[in-house]
Amino acid sequence: MCGKRPRPVTAALLQLLAFPALRDNLIWALVDADGGAMVVDPGAFPPLTAALDAGLRPTAILLTHHHADHVDGALALAERSGAPLFGPADARLPAAVRPLSAGTHRLPGGWAVEVLAVPGHTRSHLAFHVAGHLFCGDTLFSLGCGRLFEGSPAQMLDALDRLSALPEATAVCCGHEYTLANARFAAVVEPDNPAREAWVAEARRRLAAGRPSLPSTLAIERAANPFLRVDVPAIRRRLAEASHAADDRLAAFTALRAWKDGFA
């Protein structure tokens, strides 16, 4: 997929670019009116070369977590562009990465970035909320959420609760193109959800046109993503029917994540 062109989505005076990379990753770039770009999770360098040759000018490079498919192109991009690297305080990241803590930071290029600590997928995972865009790495996916490699269900549920509390128009810029795969599980968990069906139809249209299904919005995810809907009675009943204990919302989330882990 490295030879594919980036797909632009425009919002206000910013342009959002999605660069398909590796098997199903998306590298994101948010470009300002002057051409300066904030690049998120460059898991490979080759997908960015054509855009760099055409004048893409990174001013800051952000990493959500340490997994190779999100960071392996970061040093090459930093060397080519001169842009500094920012990410979690995690020794598994390159030494050049400047650690960010939770809170609002002003980064090179004038980017005002709200940093959220969202452990769960990894213990040091961060998400970045910038000008109405949420770069959430492998924490929140469209119609799904990340696997719990290092964190606990309680941590992931808390992270998702805080992300879903952002404004509903927020563009959800996930780290992977998983929408249709997640839709199959979501349809089993909550068969009668017209919001999900409408979103899946739109995702199919975008993909058929050669674009990513993403970004989604938090309004869509609140209405259609079962991992943001563990309090919905229909989902609790479905968990009980599938013999998954769900006495409270944490138990429901834990059962839902375990069910998804074993879903074919």
N, C-alpha and C positions, 0 to 999 in steps of 0.2 A: 504493500500500500504506500510505500515511501514515495513513489512517483506521482501521486495524486496531488491535484491543486488544492490549496486551502479554500474553505467555504466561508464566505463572509456573511455576517448578520449585523445589521446596523441598528444602533439604539442611540438616540439623541445625537451628540457630537462625537460619539465613540463608535469604533468599528470592532466587532468581535470576529476573530478568525479561528477556525477549527482546522488543525492539521492532522489528518489521519496518520497514524504511525504504528509500526509493529503489527501485531495481529488485530487488535481492536481498540488500541489506545487513541486518545485525542489529546494533542498538545494545543493549548489555548493561548491566544495573543489578543490583548485588549489594546487597541491603537487609538491614540488621541488625535485631535485635529491637526497637530503639528507633525504627526508621523512617529512620535515616540511610542514605544510598545512595552507593556508588561507581559512577559511570557511566563506561562505556568506549566510546570511538569514536562520539560523537554526530555522525554524518555529516549529519544534518538535524535541525532543531528541532521541526517540527510533530508528528512521532510521539510526542513526549514531553509535549506540552502537557496532554493529558487526565490523565495520571498526576501531573503537577505540580499541576494544579488539585485533584486528589484527595488530595494530601498527600505525594507523593514528595518527599523532602528530600535532594538531593545534597549531600554534604560534600566530595567530591573528584571531579574529572573527569580521566580518564586517556586519553591518545592513544597508539596504538601506532606510528603513522607519519603522514607528512605528506599523504597523498593526500586529495583533496577529499571523497571519499565517506566518509571517516572523521573529518573535522574540521569540515566546513562548518557544523554546528550548535553547535559548541563555545562560541563567544563569546556567542551568544544564551543558551545554557544557563547560562554563567557569570554573565551579567548578571542573568538571572532569579533564579538560586538563590543567588548570592554565593559559590559553591564555586570554589576555585582550580583552575587547569589544570596538569596535569603531562604530560610526554612526553619524547621524545628531545631532545638538544641539536642542533637543526637549524634553520637560519635560514629555512627554508621554512615553518615553523610560526609561528602568531601570536606576537608579542612577549610576550604575557601568559603564555605557557606556561613553567612552571618546569622546567628540565631535570633529568632523573633519570639516574643512572649505574647500572651493574649492581651488584647487592647488595640487601640488605633495607632498606626504608625504612618509617618510621612516618608515615602521612599523616593529614591532618585527618579526624576521625571515628573515630580509633583503628585505622585499617586498617593491618595489617602486610603489606606488599607486597614479594614477592621479584621484583626486576626482572632480566630476562635480556636481554642484547644479542643480537639474532638477525638480523644483516645477511643480505641475500640478496634478498628482494623489493625492499627499499630499503636503502641503506647504513646508515641509522640506526634501523632497525626495532627496537622493543622488544616483549617479551611480559611479561605480569604474572601471577604465580602467587600466588593469594590464597585462603587457607582452603579448599584442595582444588579450586580452580577455576583453569583456565589460560585467560587471555584472550590469544589468540595472533594477532589481527589477520589479516593475509594471509600468514603464514608457514606454519602448518599448517592444512589444511582436512580435513574428514572425507573419507577415501579419496583425499586429494590434498595438494598443497602449492602455494605461491604461485609465480607467474612470477618470473623473475630479471630485474627491470628495471634494477637497479643493482649487485647483488652477483654473486659468482661461484658456480658449482656447489659448490666446496669450502666456501664460507661457509654456503650453505644446508644442505648435508649436515651440517656441524658443528652448525648451529642445530637441525636436526631431531633429531640424536643427543642433544643436551642436553635438548630438550623431552621426547623419548620416555623419557628416564631418570627423569623424575618418577614419583611413585607411580602404579600402574596404575589406581587408582580416580579419579584426577584427572578432573574434568569439563572437556572440551575445548570451549571457547566461541569458535568461529571468527567471523571478520568477515563471512562470506557464507554463504548457503544454497546450497551447491554439491554436497550429498551425492549426489543421484541422477545429476547430470551426471558427477561424478567416478567413480561406480560403473560407468558404461559403459566407461570406459578401464580401470579396475581389472579388469573381467571379461575384457578382451582380454589383459591382461598376465598374469593368474593365473586362468585359467578355473575351476579346481577349488579353490575356497576356500570351504568351508561357513561360516566365520565371517563372511565378507563377505556371503554370501547371507542369513544370519540378520539381520545389521545392516541390510541394504537393506530386508528385509521389515518390520523395526521402523520404519525411517525412513519407509517408505510409509504405515504405519499412523498415525504421528504427523502426517504431512502431510495425510492424508485426514481426520483429526480437526480440521484447521485449526490445528495447532501446527507450529512449526519442527521439523525433524528433529534439531536440536541441542539440548542438548549431546550430544556423543559422550563416550567415555572413552578414556584412553590404552590401556587393555586392548583395547578394540575396535580402535583404530588400529594397535596393534602386530600384531594378528592379521589385519588386513584391508587396511591402507593400503599399496600397493606402494612408496611412497616411504620408508616405514619398514622395508621388507623387502628391500632391495637385496642382502642377503647370502643370501637364500633361493635354493637351487639351481634350483628351478623357474622363478623369475623370471630368473635368469641364462641358463637354457636358452632361455626365451622371447625374451629380448633377442637371443641369437645367431640364433635362427630368423628373427627379424625383421631380421636383418642390421645389428644395432646392436652395435658393439664394446663389450665389457664385461670387460676384463682384470682389473680390481680394483673395489672398491666405489665409488670416486669415478667411475671410468669408467662403471660401471653406473648410478649416479645421474644423471650427465650425460646418458647416452644415454636414460634413462627420461624425464627432463625435456624433452629435445629431441623425443622421440617424442610426448609429451603436447602440446607446443606445436603440432604439426602434426596432431593428432588431430581429426577432424571430429565 
